[in-house]
């Protein structure tokens, strides 16, 4: 990977994520064109930008967030370990290109979905029973935004 300025990481992440458009949904998958889930998409974009993934991923079920220990948010905890947390309430954040967005579908549950913002009011994500797509970051998605993170500068 060539050296680049930190501010172009977002544009590179969006370009990498767009290569995954049309990839079928596959739980725990992370192979472009073969299959991925939302986390697999993020892992694939990470590999495209940085090389090896930062940590091994344990197996997880489709309902893993509902069975997380009370007070734990495994997806957000991993994001804090490897990404740059954006300050302020998530709902007030205007996502920039390459931002990693976490979503919780119920306030009392941990985040269980992630996407990559494109910076123009859309996001790229893998959703159950659908292929990777670029979709509008609608008010419904914004209401469920549980966290926003920025990718770190390349090494």
NURO-549599 format. One line per field, with one value per residue: residue number from 1; x, y, z of N, C-alpha, C in turn. Coordinates in pm, 1 decimal. Layout:
BEGIN
num c(NUM ...) $
n_u c(X ...) $
n_v c(Y ...) $
n_w c(Z ...) $
ca_u c(X ...) $
ca_v c(Y ...) $
ca_w c(Z ...) $
c_u c(X ...) $
c_v c(Y ...) $
c_w c(Z ...) $
//
This chain:
BEGIN
num c(1 2 3 4 5 6 7 8 9 10 11 12 13 14 15 16 17 18 19 20 21 22 23 24 25 26 27 28 29 30 31 32 33 34 35 36 37 38 39 40 41 42 43 44 45 46 47 48 49 50 51 52 53 54 55 56 57 58 59 60 61 62 63 64 65 66 67 68 69 70 71 72 73 74 75 76 77 78 79 80 81 82 83 84 85 86 87 88 89 90 91 92 93 94 95 96 97 98 99 100 101 102 103 104 105 106 107 108 109 110 111 112 113 114 115 116 117 118 119 120 121 122 123 124 125 126 127 128 129 130 131 132 133 134 135 136 137 138 139 140 141 142 143 144 145 146 147 148 149 150 151 152 153 154 155) $
n_u c(85.4 56.8 189.3 -37.5 -226.2 -398.1 -657.6 -755.7 -830.1 -1100.1 -1219.0 -1084.0 -1178.9 -1451.9 -1433.0 -1322.1 -1528.8 -1730.7 -1646.9 -1748.9 -2018.4 -2316.1 -2231.4 -2343.5 -2550.3 -2412.9 -2404.6 -2149.8 -1967.4 -1694.3 -1597.9 -1539.9 -1770.3 -1845.5 -1971.1 -2095.7 -2157.6 -2269.9 -2056.4 -1858.3 -1827.2 -1716.1 -1480.4 -1360.1 -1319.6 -1142.1 -920.6 -858.5 -764.3 -567.3 -440.9 -378.2 -635.0 -715.8 -766.3 -856.4 -1171.7 -1432.2 -1662.4 -2006.3 -2355.7 -2659.5 -2819.8 -2655.6 -2623.1 -2844.5 -2795.0 -2573.1 -2377.9 -2532.4 -2490.7 -2274.6 -2136.5 -2040.2 -1974.9 -1945.1 -1742.0 -1527.8 -1502.1 -1412.1 -1161.8 -1022.7 -1085.8 -1140.6 -1317.2 -1594.7 -1690.5 -1970.4 -2333.5 -2451.6 -2672.6 -2652.9 -2443.3 -2302.2 -2239.7 -1925.0 -1740.9 -1642.1 -1676.9 -1749.0 -2046.0 -2253.3 -2537.4 -2819.6 -3105.4 -3289.6 -3322.2 -3233.4 -3063.5 -2743.3 -2538.9 -2592.2 -2552.0 -2361.7 -2225.2 -2079.5 -2031.2 -2090.3 -2063.4 -2226.7 -2488.6 -2559.0 -2507.3 -2307.2 -2384.2 -2426.1 -2707.0 -2930.1 -3059.9 -3018.6 -2815.5 -2490.9 -2532.3 -2569.2 -2731.9 -2981.2 -2918.8 -3149.2 -3406.6 -3502.8 -3280.1 -3101.0 -3224.2 -3165.4 -2896.7 -2618.1 -2355.8 -2064.1 -1771.0 -1434.7 -1210.7 -874.0 -564.2 -351.1 -80.3) $
n_v c(-117.8 216.0 523.4 764.7 1066.1 1127.9 1240.2 1136.1 881.5 824.8 863.4 663.2 442.0 445.1 401.9 144.2 5.5 30.2 -148.9 -382.5 -379.6 -545.5 -791.6 -1096.2 -1148.8 -1310.8 -1472.1 -1417.4 -1412.7 -1282.9 -1226.8 -1066.8 -1047.4 -1308.7 -1350.0 -1177.7 -1038.0 -748.8 -687.6 -839.0 -701.3 -459.4 -565.5 -658.5 -417.6 -299.7 -476.8 -419.8 -160.8 -159.1 -406.0 -693.8 -803.5 -643.0 -802.6 -1136.9 -1271.9 -1393.4 -1673.1 -1590.7 -1558.4 -1494.0 -1350.9 -1241.6 -994.8 -963.8 -1153.6 -1072.0 -1011.4 -827.7 -481.4 -490.3 -417.0 -552.3 -491.0 -210.8 -194.1 -318.4 -136.6 90.0 -2.2 -9.5 198.4 554.1 726.5 936.5 1242.9 1364.8 1337.4 1054.8 1093.7 1360.4 1373.3 1437.4 1225.7 1162.8 1080.8 748.0 713.4 494.2 355.0 265.6 78.3 42.4 -141.7 -137.5 63.4 -38.2 -241.6 -368.8 -231.0 -371.6 -367.1 -247.9 3.8 176.8 509.7 720.3 986.7 1149.4 1150.8 888.8 536.9 241.7 -93.0 -430.4 -622.9 -843.7 -1101.8 -963.3 -809.1 -645.2 -302.3 41.1 276.1 521.5 726.8 735.2 905.4 702.9 524.9 709.9 759.1 523.8 525.9 445.0 490.7 654.4 641.4 707.0 596.1 498.1 679.1 557.3 324.3) $
n_w c(0.0 -85.1 49.4 177.2 219.1 526.6 489.8 254.7 298.1 343.6 86.8 -52.1 88.5 21.2 -254.9 -251.3 -116.8 -306.7 -497.0 -401.3 -450.4 -535.0 -443.0 -309.0 -13.8 261.8 556.3 789.2 583.7 381.6 124.7 -166.6 -429.1 -386.0 -130.6 158.9 485.4 670.7 843.7 726.1 486.0 580.6 689.8 453.8 313.6 492.1 463.0 197.1 221.4 427.2 445.4 629.7 859.0 1173.3 1398.3 1495.5 1414.7 1609.0 1565.1 1498.5 1562.2 1375.6 1542.8 1733.3 1867.7 2030.2 2219.3 2353.2 2648.1 2914.3 2904.5 2737.5 2416.9 2158.5 1882.7 1879.4 2070.1 1935.8 1728.1 1867.2 1941.2 1696.7 1523.5 1477.3 1707.7 1657.2 1797.1 1992.6 1977.6 1795.5 1619.9 1548.5 1380.7 1065.7 825.5 670.6 371.0 378.3 651.6 919.9 1007.9 1276.8 1369.4 1579.6 1634.2 1830.3 2114.5 2362.5 2297.4 2180.1 1910.8 1588.8 1321.1 1045.8 827.7 547.0 501.6 219.1 194.5 49.1 129.6 112.3 179.9 193.1 224.3 347.2 356.8 517.5 315.0 77.0 -176.3 -159.8 -146.8 -246.9 -71.6 21.3 302.1 492.6 693.1 864.4 892.1 1005.0 1252.3 1384.4 1412.4 1594.9 1644.4 1517.4 1329.6 1226.6 977.7 1046.9 974.5 709.9 774.6) $
ca_u c(0.0 137.1 159.1 -135.3 -265.9 -511.2 -788.8 -807.2 -868.0 -1243.8 -1245.4 -1034.0 -1269.7 -1573.2 -1397.2 -1306.9 -1661.7 -1808.7 -1607.0 -1827.8 -2159.0 -2366.5 -2190.9 -2459.1 -2543.8 -2377.8 -2371.5 -2009.2 -1882.2 -1615.1 -1530.5 -1600.9 -1827.8 -1889.9 -2069.5 -2055.3 -2258.4 -2226.1 -1923.4 -1768.1 -1798.7 -1621.4 -1352.3 -1301.7 -1270.5 -1021.9 -810.7 -822.7 -693.8 -457.7 -380.6 -434.8 -734.0 -649.3 -785.1 -937.5 -1313.5 -1492.3 -1790.5 -2118.8 -2485.5 -2733.8 -2882.2 -2553.0 -2637.5 -2946.9 -2744.8 -2453.4 -2397.4 -2589.2 -2390.8 -2169.0 -2169.9 -1919.2 -1941.8 -1893.0 -1613.9 -1426.3 -1481.7 -1329.3 -1024.3 -953.9 -1126.9 -1138.2 -1454.6 -1634.9 -1754.4 -2106.2 -2437.1 -2450.8 -2779.6 -2615.1 -2326.3 -2322.6 -2133.9 -1834.2 -1699.6 -1560.9 -1712.0 -1812.0 -2167.7 -2309.1 -2680.7 -2890.5 -3245.3 -3367.3 -3237.1 -3176.7 -2976.3 -2618.2 -2534.8 -2582.9 -2537.7 -2265.9 -2223.9 -1975.5 -2092.5 -2025.2 -2043.3 -2323.5 -2622.6 -2583.7 -2416.3 -2292.6 -2396.8 -2478.9 -2825.4 -2986.6 -3140.4 -2998.0 -2674.2 -2431.3 -2595.9 -2554.1 -2868.7 -2995.0 -2913.0 -3281.9 -3435.1 -3513.9 -3143.5 -3042.5 -3280.8 -3105.7 -2752.0 -2572.0 -2216.7 -1996.9 -1627.0 -1354.0 -1100.4 -746.7 -471.4 -271.4 48.8) $
ca_v c(0.0 337.9 624.1 863.8 1159.8 1076.5 1287.1 1064.3 747.9 811.4 844.8 530.4 343.9 442.0 334.8 1.7 -48.7 21.2 -271.9 -490.4 -368.1 -664.8 -914.2 -1150.2 -1157.7 -1440.8 -1456.1 -1436.9 -1409.7 -1162.3 -1244.2 -983.1 -1120.4 -1440.7 -1329.3 -1109.8 -968.2 -610.0 -687.0 -891.9 -590.4 -371.1 -637.8 -658.9 -281.7 -284.7 -549.2 -345.6 -37.3 -174.9 -539.3 -789.9 -755.5 -612.0 -907.6 -1250.6 -1255.9 -1519.9 -1702.4 -1520.1 -1595.8 -1382.2 -1275.3 -1226.4 -871.7 -984.4 -1242.9 -1015.4 -985.8 -696.6 -376.0 -507.1 -382.6 -603.0 -421.4 -79.0 -213.8 -343.2 -10.2 175.2 -54.2 -0.6 315.9 680.6 761.5 1074.7 1293.9 1416.5 1235.4 1001.3 1149.8 1493.6 1359.0 1433.5 1133.0 1195.0 965.1 649.1 694.1 366.6 383.1 152.2 93.2 -42.3 -139.2 -108.0 144.4 -114.0 -347.5 -321.0 -214.5 -500.7 -347.6 -142.5 48.4 274.4 629.0 767.6 1130.3 1224.9 1113.5 746.7 446.7 110.4 -194.4 -562.9 -642.3 -978.2 -1137.9 -868.2 -795.3 -518.8 -194.7 180.0 319.9 651.3 731.9 793.9 937.1 578.3 483.4 809.5 737.8 404.3 543.4 426.2 531.9 692.3 629.9 737.8 503.8 559.7 703.2 438.6 321.5) $
ca_w c(0.0 -93.3 151.4 136.6 322.6 602.9 445.8 138.6 340.2 322.3 -56.7 -87.9 147.6 -61.1 -381.5 -220.5 -86.2 -431.7 -566.5 -342.0 -490.0 -602.3 -373.3 -237.4 131.8 318.8 698.4 824.4 465.0 357.9 -3.5 -269.8 -540.4 -342.0 -26.4 282.0 564.6 688.2 903.8 624.3 394.3 649.6 696.9 319.8 285.1 575.3 397.2 76.9 257.9 522.2 445.2 725.2 956.0 1299.6 1498.6 1451.5 1445.1 1652.8 1500.4 1557.7 1507.4 1317.7 1652.4 1835.8 1946.3 2132.1 2323.3 2416.1 2791.5 2945.7 2917.8 2637.4 2278.4 2093.3 1758.6 1917.0 2139.7 1832.7 1657.0 1953.2 1938.2 1568.0 1447.2 1550.4 1746.1 1634.1 1917.8 1979.2 1960.7 1659.3 1536.3 1502.0 1294.0 920.9 783.3 560.6 291.4 446.8 792.2 953.8 1082.9 1350.8 1389.8 1676.8 1592.8 1950.7 2203.0 2474.2 2246.0 2119.3 1765.4 1521.6 1177.8 1012.9 688.9 514.4 442.9 96.8 207.9 -30.6 173.0 93.0 249.3 131.3 328.5 314.0 439.7 509.9 197.9 -32.1 -210.9 -117.1 -222.6 -202.8 -44.7 88.1 448.1 516.5 833.3 942.3 927.4 1095.9 1386.2 1442.2 1418.5 1732.7 1655.2 1393.2 1345.4 1109.6 955.4 1084.5 863.4 677.9 843.5) $
c_u c(89.5 96.2 57.2 -166.3 -387.9 -646.5 -838.0 -844.1 -1017.0 -1278.9 -1198.6 -1125.4 -1398.1 -1545.5 -1385.0 -1443.2 -1744.7 -1768.5 -1690.8 -1974.9 -2199.8 -2324.3 -2310.5 -2438.6 -2506.8 -2330.6 -2227.8 -1915.7 -1805.5 -1532.3 -1605.8 -1647.4 -1883.3 -1997.6 -2012.7 -2178.1 -2202.7 -2085.4 -1819.9 -1731.8 -1694.8 -1483.6 -1283.0 -1246.8 -1143.5 -902.4 -764.6 -741.7 -564.9 -385.1 -452.5 -536.2 -667.0 -664.5 -869.3 -1081.6 -1370.3 -1620.1 -1902.9 -2247.2 -2553.2 -2797.0 -2783.8 -2574.7 -2739.7 -2896.2 -2615.4 -2479.9 -2448.1 -2476.1 -2277.1 -2222.9 -2049.5 -1878.6 -1883.0 -1758.2 -1501.5 -1397.7 -1392.2 -1183.1 -951.0 -985.5 -1118.2 -1282.1 -1480.3 -1714.5 -1893.5 -2205.9 -2440.0 -2554.7 -2743.6 -2498.8 -2367.6 -2210.0 -2054.9 -1795.6 -1606.9 -1591.5 -1780.5 -1928.4 -2217.2 -2455.1 -2731.1 -3038.4 -3342.1 -3272.6 -3169.2 -3081.8 -2849.2 -2633.7 -2521.3 -2572.1 -2435.8 -2270.9 -2109.6 -2043.5 -2016.8 -1998.6 -2140.2 -2466.4 -2659.0 -2482.3 -2413.2 -2297.9 -2443.9 -2593.3 -2881.6 -3079.1 -3128.0 -2849.1 -2622.8 -2485.5 -2558.2 -2695.0 -2867.4 -2985.5 -3038.6 -3299.9 -3447.8 -3375.7 -3082.0 -3096.4 -3216.1 -2952.8 -2706.2 -2427.5 -2160.2 -1847.0 -1558.3 -1244.7 -968.5 -660.6 -392.2 -137.1 159.2) $
c_v c(123.3 435.8 722.1 956.0 1104.9 1117.8 1216.9 921.1 726.6 787.4 707.0 421.9 332.7 371.5 184.4 -62.1 -63.0 -99.4 -391.7 -485.3 -491.9 -795.5 -967.1 -1151.2 -1300.6 -1417.2 -1500.6 -1437.6 -1279.7 -1178.4 -1166.8 -1069.6 -1256.4 -1427.5 -1260.8 -1063.7 -827.8 -601.9 -740.6 -787.2 -497.7 -436.1 -637.9 -522.9 -256.1 -352.5 -476.1 -221.0 -61.6 -308.5 -627.8 -724.6 -737.2 -718.1 -1018.8 -1229.8 -1389.2 -1547.3 -1627.0 -1563.5 -1472.3 -1294.9 -1247.8 -1102.4 -888.7 -1071.2 -1192.7 -993.8 -843.7 -596.0 -386.0 -470.9 -423.2 -529.3 -283.6 -91.1 -239.4 -215.1 83.1 128.8 -20.1 123.0 439.4 720.8 909.0 1121.4 1348.3 1305.4 1186.1 1065.8 1287.4 1489.5 1357.2 1349.1 1183.0 1066.8 875.1 630.9 559.2 398.1 255.3 181.4 -5.7 -29.7 -123.9 -38.6 63.3 -225.0 -287.9 -301.0 -352.1 -488.5 -236.7 -113.9 146.6 390.8 668.7 917.7 1212.4 1182.5 969.0 667.3 315.7 8.7 -325.7 -588.2 -780.6 -994.7 -1038.5 -863.3 -660.2 -409.4 -59.6 235.1 455.6 633.4 806.9 831.4 811.1 530.7 580.8 794.3 620.2 411.9 539.0 469.2 565.1 698.4 664.5 633.3 572.0 589.0 575.3 442.3 384.1) $
c_w c(0.0 14.9 94.9 251.9 395.5 546.5 320.4 173.6 314.8 176.9 -102.1 -32.5 66.0 -193.0 -360.2 -194.0 -213.7 -515.1 -520.1 -383.4 -569.5 -538.0 -295.5 -85.9 171.0 461.7 723.5 703.4 455.0 231.0 -111.3 -386.6 -503.2 -235.0 95.4 357.4 588.4 747.1 805.5 520.5 456.8 658.2 561.3 280.3 365.9 507.7 272.5 106.3 335.4 514.1 545.2 818.8 1091.6 1407.7 1438.2 1497.0 1491.1 1573.1 1571.9 1488.0 1449.5 1426.1 1765.5 1923.1 2057.8 2246.7 2387.6 2565.0 2814.9 2966.4 2817.5 2499.5 2194.3 1965.0 1789.1 1987.9 2039.6 1755.1 1737.3 1949.6 1809.1 1484.5 1536.2 1579.0 1718.2 1754.6 1887.7 1960.9 1816.2 1568.0 1481.7 1403.8 1146.9 864.0 662.9 489.7 372.0 593.3 809.7 1047.6 1148.9 1380.6 1493.7 1644.1 1709.0 2048.1 2312.3 2428.1 2186.9 1968.7 1701.3 1370.5 1155.1 863.7 671.8 443.8 317.1 101.2 125.8 1.4 146.1 173.8 172.0 243.5 269.3 410.3 412.9 389.1 83.0 -64.2 -162.1 -208.8 -164.0 -191.7 24.4 239.0 492.6 663.4 919.9 985.0 1026.4 1238.4 1457.5 1450.5 1564.2 1752.5 1518.8 1421.2 1214.9 1098.2 992.8 961.3 834.3 749.5 760.3) $
//
